[in-house]
Amino acid sequence: MVAGPGDELVTCTVRGTSTLKSTAEAAGLFRDVEGQRFYFCCRRCQDLFDAEHLASNPAA
């Protein structure tokens, strides 16, 4: 994936693949946890992150 002018690449927290920040944000493929933003390449990765985060932080 190649970012164009003004595009920023971010890394999927689960798979480690690159994705465009603007695309991830437009699709809602991110989570903000304790002041840190985590990006995802797809809904499946976001769901896996959510499941893991809830399992390790049940009060969250």
C-alpha positions as protocol buffer text, in pm:
chain_id: "A"
residue {
  index: 1
  type: MET
  ca { x: 0 y: 0 z: 0 }
}
residue {
  index: 2
  type: VAL
  ca { x: 133 y: 339 z: -94 }
}
residue {
  index: 3
  type: ALA
  ca { x: 18 y: 656 z: 76 }
}
residue {
  index: 4
  type: GLY
  ca { x: -50 y: 954 z: -145 }
}
residue {
  index: 5
  type: PRO
  ca { x: 9 y: 1319 z: -61 }
}
residue {
  index: 6
  type: GLY
  ca { x: -143 y: 1394 z: 277 }
}
residue {
  index: 7
  type: ASP
  ca { x: -215 y: 1026 z: 352 }
}
residue {
  index: 8
  type: GLU
  ca { x: -63 y: 864 z: 656 }
}
residue {
  index: 9
  type: LEU
  ca { x: -2 y: 492 z: 695 }
}
residue {
  index: 10
  type: VAL
  ca { x: -83 y: 331 z: 1029 }
}
residue {
  index: 11
  type: THR
  ca { x: -28 y: -24 z: 1148 }
}
residue {
  index: 12
  type: CYS
  ca { x: -307 y: -267 z: 1230 }
}
residue {
  index: 13
  type: THR
  ca { x: -272 y: -350 z: 1598 }
}
residue {
  index: 14
  type: VAL
  ca { x: -367 y: -716 z: 1541 }
}
residue {
  index: 15
  type: ARG
  ca { x: -205 y: -819 z: 1210 }
}
residue {
  index: 16
  type: GLY
  ca { x: 72 y: -564 z: 1182 }
}
residue {
  index: 17
  type: THR
  ca { x: -30 y: -470 z: 828 }
}
residue {
  index: 18
  type: SER
  ca { x: -32 y: -115 z: 696 }
}
residue {
  index: 19
  type: THR
  ca { x: -354 y: 70 z: 629 }
}
residue {
  index: 20
  type: LEU
  ca { x: -440 y: 429 z: 547 }
}
residue {
  index: 21
  type: LYS
  ca { x: -526 y: 630 z: 855 }
}
residue {
  index: 22
  type: SER
  ca { x: -801 y: 819 z: 671 }
}
residue {
  index: 23
  type: THR
  ca { x: -959 y: 494 z: 550 }
}
residue {
  index: 24
  type: ALA
  ca { x: -949 y: 334 z: 895 }
}
residue {
  index: 25
  type: GLU
  ca { x: -1096 y: 643 z: 1060 }
}
residue {
  index: 26
  type: ALA
  ca { x: -1371 y: 680 z: 797 }
}
residue {
  index: 27
  type: ALA
  ca { x: -1470 y: 315 z: 851 }
}
residue {
  index: 28
  type: GLY
  ca { x: -1452 y: 342 z: 1231 }
}
residue {
  index: 29
  type: LEU
  ca { x: -1168 y: 88 z: 1242 }
}
residue {
  index: 30
  type: PHE
  ca { x: -999 y: 221 z: 1554 }
}
residue {
  index: 31
  type: ARG
  ca { x: -1031 y: 218 z: 1930 }
}
residue {
  index: 32
  type: ASP
  ca { x: -919 y: 480 z: 2181 }
}
residue {
  index: 33
  type: VAL
  ca { x: -798 y: 318 z: 2503 }
}
residue {
  index: 34
  type: GLU
  ca { x: -648 y: 518 z: 2789 }
}
residue {
  index: 35
  type: GLY
  ca { x: -549 y: 803 z: 2560 }
}
residue {
  index: 36
  type: GLN
  ca { x: -395 y: 583 z: 2291 }
}
residue {
  index: 37
  type: ARG
  ca { x: -552 y: 519 z: 1949 }
}
residue {
  index: 38
  type: PHE
  ca { x: -531 y: 169 z: 1804 }
}
residue {
  index: 39
  type: TYR
  ca { x: -599 y: 115 z: 1432 }
}
residue {
  index: 40
  type: PHE
  ca { x: -725 y: -195 z: 1249 }
}
residue {
  index: 41
  type: CYS
  ca { x: -721 y: -311 z: 888 }
}
residue {
  index: 42
  type: CYS
  ca { x: -1063 y: -477 z: 908 }
}
residue {
  index: 43
  type: ARG
  ca { x: -1364 y: -535 z: 1132 }
}
residue {
  index: 44
  type: ARG
  ca { x: -1242 y: -886 z: 1225 }
}
residue {
  index: 45
  type: CYS
  ca { x: -921 y: -743 z: 1372 }
}
residue {
  index: 46
  type: GLN
  ca { x: -1121 y: -482 z: 1560 }
}
residue {
  index: 47
  type: ASP
  ca { x: -1348 y: -754 z: 1701 }
}
residue {
  index: 48
  type: LEU
  ca { x: -1046 y: -962 z: 1807 }
}
residue {
  index: 49
  type: PHE
  ca { x: -895 y: -660 z: 1981 }
}
residue {
  index: 50
  type: ASP
  ca { x: -1225 y: -583 z: 2155 }
}
residue {
  index: 51
  type: ALA
  ca { x: -1259 y: -942 z: 2277 }
}
residue {
  index: 52
  type: GLU
  ca { x: -901 y: -951 z: 2408 }
}
residue {
  index: 53
  type: HIS
  ca { x: -927 y: -608 z: 2568 }
}
residue {
  index: 54
  type: LEU
  ca { x: -1254 y: -694 z: 2744 }
}
residue {
  index: 55
  type: ALA
  ca { x: -1114 y: -1029 z: 2861 }
}
residue {
  index: 56
  type: SER
  ca { x: -809 y: -864 z: 3016 }
}
residue {
  index: 57
  type: ASN
  ca { x: -999 y: -557 z: 3145 }
}
residue {
  index: 58
  type: PRO
  ca { x: -1348 y: -668 z: 3251 }
}
residue {
  index: 59
  type: ALA
  ca { x: -1423 y: -332 z: 3416 }
}
residue {
  index: 60
  type: ALA
  ca { x: -1357 y: -145 z: 3089 }
}
